[in-house]
Amino acid sequence: MRLRCSACLLALALLAACGGGGGEQKEPAKEAPPPKAGVAPPAPPAAVQGEEEVVEAMLVLLTADVDEGKAPLKVKLETEIDGGKAPYTYLFTFDDGSPPSTEASPSHTFEKPGMYEVRVTVKDSADSEDKDYLVIAVK
């Protein structure tokens, strides 16, 4: 009995491997014809009037050329922005009683020793906003 079952399994495996066993045979897939010379590929569909442009979420990273030192400490601030929709507006606060700045990359001098949280809020033209902060240690 064991020999017959092994023989049957072997026969089934061979049929499956060679694609045998009857049934409907499929034609091989046809290749697409090559593009005609001098003919541009079809353009993507035009935007439908009323559809909104998809804008990637905005992410803001605040960096400084120095983050510690002796007073008076001059710090150059930079923002890196991923996503959002230009133009951007900026609001920097310095945590030292000085007025805020709306420059994109301000410099600021911390006159007295202390720990200062510098914060930036960036808004884009789609009215999205993101914030970041860093700490400046002045000795």
C-alpha positions in Angstrom: 0.0 0.0 0.0 2.8 2.4 0.8 4.4 1.9 -2.6 1.2 2.7 -4.4 0.7 6.0 -2.5 4.3 7.0 -3.2 3.9 6.3 -6.9 0.7 8.3 -7.0 2.3 11.3 -5.3 5.3 11.1 -7.6 3.0 11.0 -10.7 1.0 14.0 -9.4 4.2 16.0 -8.7 5.5 15.3 -12.2 2.2 16.4 -13.7 2.1 19.6 -11.8 5.8 20.4 -12.6 5.3 20.0 -16.3 2.0 21.9 -16.4 0.2 18.7 -17.4 -3.1 17.5 -16.1 -5.3 18.8 -18.9 -7.5 21.9 -18.5 -7.5 25.0 -20.6 -4.2 26.3 -21.9 -3.6 30.0 -21.7 -1.8 32.0 -24.4 1.4 33.8 -23.3 0.9 37.5 -22.5 1.4 39.8 -25.5 4.0 42.5 -25.3 2.9 46.1 -25.7 4.0 47.5 -29.1 7.0 49.9 -29.0 6.2 53.6 -29.0 6.1 55.3 -32.3 9.1 57.5 -33.2 8.4 61.2 -32.6 5.3 60.6 -30.6 5.3 61.8 -27.0 3.8 59.6 -24.3 0.3 60.6 -23.2 0.2 63.5 -20.7 -1.2 62.9 -17.3 -4.8 64.1 -16.9 -5.1 67.8 -16.2 -6.3 68.9 -12.8 -10.0 69.2 -12.6 -11.1 72.7 -11.7 -12.0 72.9 -8.0 -9.6 70.2 -6.9 -7.2 71.2 -4.2 -3.4 70.8 -4.5 -2.1 68.2 -2.1 0.5 69.7 0.2 2.9 67.6 2.2 2.7 68.3 6.0 5.2 70.9 7.2 8.0 70.0 9.5 10.3 72.7 11.0 13.8 72.1 12.5 15.5 74.9 14.4 19.3 75.0 14.6 21.9 77.4 16.0 25.6 77.9 15.2 26.3 77.8 19.0 24.2 76.7 21.9 26.4 77.6 24.8 29.1 80.2 25.7 29.9 83.2 27.8 27.8 86.4 27.8 27.5 88.3 25.6 26.8 85.4 23.3 25.8 86.0 19.7 23.8 83.2 18.1 22.9 82.7 14.5 19.6 80.8 14.1 18.5 78.8 11.0 15.3 76.9 10.2 15.1 73.9 7.9 11.6 73.3 6.5 10.3 70.1 4.9 6.9 70.2 3.2 4.3 73.0 3.5 3.7 75.5 0.8 5.9 78.6 0.3 6.1 81.4 1.1 6.7 81.0 4.8 6.4 83.5 7.7 8.6 83.2 10.8 8.2 84.3 14.4 11.2 83.9 16.8 11.1 84.5 20.5 14.2 84.6 22.6 13.1 84.2 26.3 15.2 87.1 27.4 12.7 90.0 27.3 13.8 91.2 23.9 11.3 91.8 21.1 10.5 88.9 18.7 12.0 88.6 15.2 10.2 87.8 12.0 13.4 87.3 10.0 13.9 83.9 8.4 17.4 83.4 9.9 18.0 86.0 12.7 21.1 86.5 14.8 20.5 87.3 18.5 22.9 88.4 21.3 22.2 87.1 24.8 23.6 89.7 27.2 23.2 88.0 30.6 24.0 84.5 31.9 21.0 82.1 32.0 19.2 79.3 30.2 17.1 80.6 27.3 14.4 78.8 25.2 14.5 80.1 21.7 11.3 79.3 19.9 10.2 79.5 16.3 6.8 79.3 14.8 6.6 78.9 11.0 3.4 79.4 9.0 3.0 78.5 5.3 0.7 80.0 2.7 -1.8 77.2 3.2 -2.1 78.4 6.9 -0.4 75.3 8.3 2.1 75.9 11.1 4.8 74.0 12.9 7.0 75.0 15.9 10.4 74.0 17.3 12.6 75.2 20.1 16.1 74.9 21.5 17.9 75.9 24.7 20.8 78.3 24.8 23.1 78.2 27.8 24.8 81.5 28.6 27.5 81.6 31.3 
